[in-house]
Amino acid sequence: MRAFSLSACLALVLALGSAYGEEPQVRLDVNRNFVDPDFREWVVRFESPGREVYDQRHRIVEATGVKTGMTVADIGAGTGLFTRLFSEQVGTSGKVYAVDISKVFIDNILRLSREQGQRNVEGIVNASTDVQLPPRSIDIAFICDTYHHFEKPLAMMRSIHRVLKPGGQVIVVDFRKVPGVNTPWVMSHVRAVQSRVVQEIESVGFRLVEDSDLLKTNYFLRFESEDRR
């Protein structure tokens, strides 16, 4: 009998796990820093030159294809960097949901958005298994450097599947986890490599339709629902 490759074994494990509804293993303390975060500290971390997704934020927003009038969910919104950019992009006829497990983040996102006159932003403090948005309510789910923080990634992606409009898409930006490309901190902090992330997301009803080389230390993936409803 021919020996299975490591990738084939991984695919089999993922397929069997998905069939039985088993979640991938995540670190129990993966979100401990967001229980009571210092908002100003995280603004410095997330919105400073040198962080790739900050330096390339305008190119990322352009690449998503978000247009005037759309409804976008910024899932794992953090300090609201992309929430505010999407708010400008969708205009007054569109809407942006800032979704995060931290009430501190959501309260501050809403404060900053209102200060900037952005009335099309709504904040959602979500649970670890559900984005808690209305069914078929969004055109694009945007997940930036957040997938590796999902405590229940399969459950979360199923909840996102439910809230997408027909033809809706999911954009995932996250760390590549490649030795020599990413820092030792990323290598130890991020749970899964890109190929495994794709397999996990596809296992709950999505298909990958774009793998862009837009970024260096992060990947940019676009998914659609398989059924297209």
N, C-alpha and C positions, 0 to 999 in steps of 0.2 A: 504494500500500500504506500502511495506517495505521501511524504510528510507534508502537513499543512504549513504554510508560511505564517509568520507572526501576524501579518495584516489580515490574512484569511481567518485566523483564530479570533482576532479581535472583532471582525465583522460578525462571526458566528455568535460570540458572546453577547454582542450588542443586540443582535436579532432576537436571540432567546430571551434576553433580559427585557426587551421591549414587549415581546409577546406576553410575558407574565407581569407586565406593568412594573418591573423593578427599576428603581432609580439608580443612576450612577452614584458612586461614592464621592462625597464631597467632604472637605474639612469642616469639622463642627464649628470652628471659630472663624469661618470665612468672612462673616459679616459683623464681627464683634466691634470693629471700629466705627460702625454706623449706628450703634445703639443710642449713643448720645454725642454726636459729632460736633466739633467746633467748626462752624460753617466757614469762618474766615480762614482757618487753617487749610480746609479742603479747597477753597477758592485758589489759594496759592499753589496747591499741589496740582489741581486740575487745569488751571487757566494761566499757565506760565509758559514762556518760550522754552523749547527743549522737549516738551511732551509732544510726540508726533501728532496725535489727534487734535491738539490745540493748534500747532503750527499749520496743519493741513485742514483746518475746520471748514474753510470756505469751499475748498475742493471737494471735501466729503459731502457737504450739503448739496453741492451741484450734482455730484455723482448719484445721489439718492433719487433724483428725478422728482423731488417734491415740487408741486406747482400750486399756483393760486387756487384757493377754494378747497384744497384737500384737508383731510383730517389725519393728523399724525400723532402717534404715541411715542414719546421719548421714554423708553423703558430703562429704568436705572438712571434717571435724569441727573442725579448728583447735584451739582451746583447750578444746573440749568443752562450751561453753555450752549448746548444744541437746542434746547427748548426755545431760547430767545432767538436763535438764528432761524429756526423753523417758523416761529411766530411771524417774523418779517416775511418769510418766503410764502406762506399760505395766505397772508393778508387778512383783511377784516372779514372776508367771506369764508375763511377756513378756520380750523381749530387745532390746537395742540394740547394733548394730554401730557402733563409731566407726571410720570409714574415712578415712585420710589418707595422702598420699605421704611425710609427715614422721614418722620414727620418734620424734623428740623430742616431737612433739605427742602421738602415741599413748601413749608411755610416761608422760607427765604426765597425760593424761586418765585412764589406768588408775589412776595413783597417787591422784589426787583423788577418783575414783569410789570406790575402796576406802576411802579415809579417811572418806567420807560414808556408808559402808555399802551402796553400790550394787553388788551382786553380779551384776546382770543385764547388765553392760556387757562387751563383748568388743572388743578392739582389732585392727584389720587395717591393716597397712602395704601399701597397694596400689600397682599400677603405673600408668603414664600412660595405658594403654589398657584397663585392666580393674579392676573393683572387687574382684575375687578373693573373691567370696562363693559359697556353694553354690547350685546351680540351684534356682529356685523356693523361696527361703528367706525372703523378706521381704514384708511387707504394704505398706510404704511406704518409698520412697527419698526422702530429704530432702536437697536441694542448695541451700544458702544462701550467697549471695555467692561461689560456687565455680565455677559453670558457665563464667564468663569465664576461669577458670584451667585449664580442661581443655586439655591439650596436644593431645589427639586426641579432640575432642568426639563425633564420630560413633561411633568405636570404643567410647568410654566409655559412651555411651547404649545401644549394642547390648549391652554387657555387663550393664548395668542391666536391660535388657529380659529377658535370660536368667534373672536371679536373682529377678524378681518372681513371687510366687505368682499363681495365677489370680485375676483381679479386683484385683490390686495396683495401686498408683498411684505417680506421681512428682510431688513438689512441688518447684518451682523458684522460689526467691526470688533476685533479682539486680537490679542497678542499671538504671534505666530508660534512661539515656543520652539525656537530653533537655536541650538548651541552655536555660539559665535555671532548670532544676529541679535538675540535678546540678552538682557542682563541676567546675572545669576539670580537676582530677586524674582524676575519674571519666571525663570525656569523652575523655581521652587514654589512660587505662588500660584501660577496658573495650572488648573487641573488637567486639561486635555489639549492635545495637539489639534491642529486644524482638521485633519482627516476624521478624527473621532467626533469633533463637533458636528461636522457635516453628516456623519452617519446617525448621530443622535437626533438631529433635527429632521432628517429624512425619515426616520423611523416612526414619527408621529404625524405623517401626512403632508410633508413638504417635499419639494424637489429643488435642487440647486440649479439656478439658471444663469448665474454670473459669479465668476471668481476673478476679481479685478486685481491688477498689479499697481493700483493707485498708491499704495503705501509700502513701506519697507519693513518696519518692525511689527506692524499690524496687518491682518488680512481684511479684505472687504468682500463680503459674500451677499448675494441676493437670492432669496428663496421665494417660490410661489406655492400656493396650495395645489396639491396633486389633482384634486377634483375640479378645481377652478370654479365650482359651483355656478 
